[in-house]
Amino acid sequence: MKKILLPALLCLGVCVNAQQAKKIRQKAILIDTHNDALSNQLITGADLAKQQTVGNFDLVRAKQGGLDVQVFSIWCDETNGAGKAYAMANREIDSLYALAKRNPDKMVLVHTAAGLQKGLEQQKFVAMIGVEGGHMIEDRLDYIDSLAKRGMKYLTLTWNNSTAWATSARDETHHKAELPHIGLTDFGKQIVHHLNDLGVMVDISHVGEQTFYDVLATTRKPVIASHSCAYALNPNQRNLKDNQLKALAKNGGVVFVNFYSGFVDSTYSRKAGAFMRTHSAELDSLVNVFHDRDLASIRLSQLHQQEASQIRPPLSMLIKHIDYMVKLIGVDHVGIGSDFDGSESFPLELDDVRDYPKVTAELLKLNYTEKDIDKILGGNFIRVLKANEQK
């Protein structure tokens, strides 16, 4: 009797949890602050309104996963320097405008918290814009003005590369002795104040530790980390240390948890390196096809899905990052910033935007309340967005 009863009880518990997770998802507003589909789309030409067989995002799968709002990352790497980066940013924004124009019944591109709310009331998928990498403004305040007019809601002050006015986490960690300055320059502080005045959120994901603290000493508004994890669980240069997380919370800001396996799992980079070396010739061929190493790495992992899956961390490891930060700085300061379409690997069970409900289900297992989950899924983003829009 016991052998029959135990599996039945376990099944009942799973079913109840799944039903509760579905109920919460239907009521909550799900907002993801970071997705790189647009930079990939310029290369592949994919129509993101139709279901794709590759990549992590399209409008069809977004609806299936209950994704209400996506802040799309506008990104290019440091090889796009002066005279190129700003133009690339506008090309990606143009592609998002075109997607919205082709699909007015499905989605709307908005510039404000009020626009976000209106789009949700119209039961449309809501798109917003974040620019990832200060090099894309090419050291010009008027370019910030132009991007803000087009809908930029956050600016990530650096990508992996430093700018003339802010140093990155990569450079502060690996090239500190070579840098002409550390942290924000006076012009960098002027940029922070200008973003504050425009109601554009300052994003400190990717910035170096000195830049991080210079930003918090300069800003008049709450800041965000649009896609970062906890350094205490994985000492990666891109993750935030406990003191940084506490300072972010004191500022009223929010850290949006990144799903990338390399930021979640401290053992992933070593295993991924071995995987890439095993398939190095094929990777080089894909780079020649896509002219983009990141996209080539994504495609390589898709071509060798079973092998690549063996080095992915479990979903529970991502949940530990969320839970750790909630316990450290409070549930008002944690959200979701997946980095979907920007990385070659995510935890097991998180294959694309259809899988967000699994995060909700795992949080329920940890006895998170519906109110807490609402904040993590989207409420905290709306709060910090409104705080930045206030004059």
Secondary structure, DSSP 8 states (H G I E B T S, - for coil): -HHHHHHHHHHHHHHHHHHHHHHHHHHS--EEEEE-HHHHHHHH---TTS--SSSS--HHHHHHTT--EEEEEEE--TTS-TTTHHHHHHHHHHHHHHHHHH-TTTEEE-SSHHHHHHHHHTT-EEEEEEEE-GGGGTT-HHHHHHHHHHTEEEEES-SSS--SS--BHHHHHH-GGG-S--S--HHHHHHHHHHHHHT-EEE-TTB-HHHHHHHHHH-SS--EEEEE-BTTTS--TTSB-HHHHHHHHHTT-EEEE---HHHH-TTHHHHHHHHHHHTHHHHHHHHHHHS-HHHHHHHHHHHTHHHHHTTS--HHHHHHHHHHHHHHH-GGGEEE---BTS-S---TT--SGGGHHHHHHHHHHTT--HHHHHIIIIIHHHHHHHHHH--
